[in-house]
Amino acid sequence: MFSRTTNQLMSKVAVLGGAGGIGQPLSLLMKQCPLVGHLTVYDIQGARGVAADLSHISTTAEVVGYDKEDIGKALADRDIVIIPAGVPRKPGMTRDDLFNTNAGIVKALTQECAAHCPNASILIISNPVNSTVPIAAEVLKAAGVFNPQKLFGVTTLDVVRARQFVAQKKGLNVNDIDVNVIGGHSGPTIVPLLSQVFGVSFDAEETAELTKRIQYGGDEVVQAKDGAGSATLSMAYAGAEFAVSLMKAYRGDENISQCAYVEHTEMPWFSTRLSLGKDGVDEILPIGPISEYEEGLLQDCKAELEKNIQKGIDFANA
């Protein structure tokens, strides 16, 4: 993922929820990244210990941890804020319980971002991304600092899974595979465009099988962990991949693109392939031609996504 170059423009990065299951490995990857000059790790507890541990790693990034009331210090002068904070669904917890908890966390943290680093790019990982990103947008709009070029829902894990699953299925080198995944970031809102994968073809059975596995790949991890957790390591990897691409674009690298959930003309919020530049989103790239099967998936996606988006907006404005 990382390559070392000279004369880099170093980014100042904050990870909010840095002591959590995603936050710790994500903070490790940020400490390891040569594009990060200064890293702050924030959580309601445990962040100072995580930062102390990370600070012993022999890389150039300086790292400091902040707990509880010190969030302003954690956010000061940040270029990029990554938010994996939240809770996974636990036994006895309804989906509404999960939504209300994580939505409240994202709303509060975004309010802090608006106050302390209004010009930073904000990368939302906290689920449900389809709803939490609209919440963050409404908070930033209320504070008068919303910039659609700098608010991202990180859907990179869907792309990472798609690359891996296609490579496994076809016996190919995963580094030679790229898959556009559009729509949203949950179940039926995830639309992998397998018809666009260069140099690879799939029959109807393979397409249906791979699509379902990409859409519900998170369930494999939950089941394998026997209910004791969800996708944390792969999500951290995916979050770092997106953050590194954004940092490369910040320093002026060209032809940097990623899929992400952003403000869009297709829907109020929609995940698609983006070109990234020094100001964040440089261009939203066309979806391109898709198959009849994918068109059906896209229609189902939009119906579900519309409800998810409205739920986030309603929560933010309640």
JOHU-V785258 format. One record per residue. N is the residue number from 1. RES is the residue in one small letter. PHI is phi in whole degrees, -180 to 180 (* if undefined). NEAR is the number of other C-alpha atoms within 12 Angstrom. Layout:
n=(N,N)
res=(RES,RES)
phi=(PHI,PHI)
near=(NEAR,NEAR)
This chain:
n=(1,2,3,4,5,6,7,8,9,10,11,12,13,14,15,16,17,18,19,20,21,22,23,24,25,26,27,28,29,30,31,32,33,34,35,36,37,38,39,40,41,42,43,44,45,46,47,48,49,50,51,52,53,54,55,56,57,58,59,60,61,62,63,64,65,66,67,68,69,70,71,72,73,74,75,76,77,78,79,80,81,82,83,84,85,86,87,88,89,90,91,92,93,94,95,96,97,98,99,100,101,102,103,104,105,106,107,108,109,110,111,112,113,114,115,116,117,118,119,120,121,122,123,124,125,126,127,128,129,130,131,132,133,134,135,136,137,138,139,140,141,142,143,144,145,146,147,148,149,150,151,152,153,154,155,156,157,158,159,160,161,162,163,164,165,166,167,168,169,170,171,172,173,174,175,176,177,178,179,180,181,182,183,184,185,186,187,188,189,190,191,192,193,194,195,196,197,198,199,200,201,202,203,204,205,206,207,208,209,210,211,212,213,214,215,216,217,218,219,220,221,222,223,224,225,226,227,228,229,230,231,232,233,234,235,236,237,238,239,240,241,242,243,244,245,246,247,248,249,250,251,252,253,254,255,256,257,258,259,260,261,262,263,264,265,266,267,268,269,270,271,272,273,274,275,276,277,278,279,280,281,282,283,284,285,286,287,288,289,290,291,292,293,294,295,296,297,298,299,300,301,302,303,304,305,306,307,308,309,310,311,312,313,314,315,316,317,318)
res=(m,f,s,r,t,t,n,q,l,m,s,k,v,a,v,l,g,g,a,g,g,i,g,q,p,l,s,l,l,m,k,q,c,p,l,v,g,h,l,t,v,y,d,i,q,g,a,r,g,v,a,a,d,l,s,h,i,s,t,t,a,e,v,v,g,y,d,k,e,d,i,g,k,a,l,a,d,r,d,i,v,i,i,p,a,g,v,p,r,k,p,g,m,t,r,d,d,l,f,n,t,n,a,g,i,v,k,a,l,t,q,e,c,a,a,h,c,p,n,a,s,i,l,i,i,s,n,p,v,n,s,t,v,p,i,a,a,e,v,l,k,a,a,g,v,f,n,p,q,k,l,f,g,v,t,t,l,d,v,v,r,a,r,q,f,v,a,q,k,k,g,l,n,v,n,d,i,d,v,n,v,i,g,g,h,s,g,p,t,i,v,p,l,l,s,q,v,f,g,v,s,f,d,a,e,e,t,a,e,l,t,k,r,i,q,y,g,g,d,e,v,v,q,a,k,d,g,a,g,s,a,t,l,s,m,a,y,a,g,a,e,f,a,v,s,l,m,k,a,y,r,g,d,e,n,i,s,q,c,a,y,v,e,h,t,e,m,p,w,f,s,t,r,l,s,l,g,k,d,g,v,d,e,i,l,p,i,g,p,i,s,e,y,e,e,g,l,l,q,d,c,k,a,e,l,e,k,n,i,q,k,g,i,d,f,a,n,a)
phi=(*,-108,-134,-97,-133,-102,55,-82,-88,-84,-99,-103,-122,-119,-114,-98,99,-73,-99,-89,-64,-88,-60,-67,-66,-66,-64,-61,-65,-69,-64,-78,-77,-72,-88,-96,-91,-145,-123,-112,-114,-124,-161,-69,-159,91,-68,-64,-67,-61,-65,-62,-62,-64,-66,-84,-80,-84,-127,-76,-68,-81,-133,-135,-108,-135,-116,47,-73,-92,-62,-59,-67,-66,-96,-57,65,-84,-89,-136,-119,-109,-119,-97,-61,145,-123,-78,-69,-113,-54,86,-93,-79,-64,-67,-60,-63,-61,-62,-66,-70,-63,-65,-65,-64,-61,-65,-68,-68,-59,-67,-63,-60,-80,-111,-150,-63,-99,-76,-77,-114,-111,-93,-108,-56,-83,-81,-56,-56,-106,-71,-68,-58,-61,-60,-63,-64,-64,-67,-63,-62,-87,75,-128,-71,-130,-63,-76,-125,-121,-130,-92,-83,-108,-60,-61,-64,-71,-60,-63,-60,-60,-66,-68,-65,-61,-63,-64,-102,66,-111,-73,-61,-72,-98,-112,-139,-132,-78,-125,-116,104,-132,-137,-158,39,-68,-83,-88,-123,-79,-93,-67,-66,-96,-67,-67,76,-131,-125,-133,-81,-60,-67,-63,-61,-65,-65,-66,-59,-64,-67,-67,-65,-119,-60,-62,-64,-59,-70,-59,-67,-66,-87,55,79,-91,174,-130,-73,-111,-68,-67,-68,-62,-60,-65,-61,-67,-60,-66,-60,-64,-61,-65,-65,-63,-65,-57,-83,107,-61,-102,58,-100,-139,-152,-88,-158,-93,-138,-62,-150,-82,-66,-147,-54,-137,-161,-95,-158,-75,-121,-98,-103,-138,-65,-107,103,-70,-92,-158,-90,-81,-61,-65,85,-68,-131,-80,-61,-62,-68,-63,-64,-61,-66,-66,-63,-58,-63,-63,-74,-64,-58,-67,-62,-65,-64,-62,-67,-61,-61,-64,-63,-96,-67)
near=(20,21,13,16,14,10,10,21,22,31,36,36,46,51,54,52,44,46,36,34,30,36,42,39,32,43,50,37,36,49,42,30,37,30,39,38,27,36,48,50,53,43,38,25,23,24,35,27,24,35,37,23,22,32,27,18,20,15,22,23,29,31,37,35,39,33,28,20,15,23,35,28,25,41,43,28,25,34,39,45,52,49,53,47,44,37,31,30,26,17,14,11,14,13,18,18,19,24,30,27,26,35,42,31,33,44,37,26,43,45,31,31,41,34,26,26,32,30,27,38,45,52,47,48,49,48,41,43,47,48,44,52,50,45,45,52,44,35,36,36,22,20,20,15,28,31,27,32,31,38,45,50,51,50,51,46,44,49,45,35,38,38,36,27,32,37,22,16,22,22,15,17,15,20,15,17,27,33,38,40,46,53,49,52,47,34,27,31,40,46,48,52,43,40,32,24,27,16,15,23,17,22,14,16,12,19,31,21,21,33,35,28,28,39,35,27,32,29,21,19,21,20,15,14,14,13,18,16,23,27,34,30,25,28,36,38,34,38,47,44,32,45,51,38,38,49,39,36,30,33,26,21,20,17,18,29,31,44,47,52,51,47,33,28,14,24,28,27,40,42,45,43,36,35,28,35,27,26,25,38,34,25,25,29,24,18,29,17,15,22,21,15,22,31,22,17,32,31,22,21,34,30,19,26,37,25,22,35,37,25,27,36,28,20,29,30,20,14)
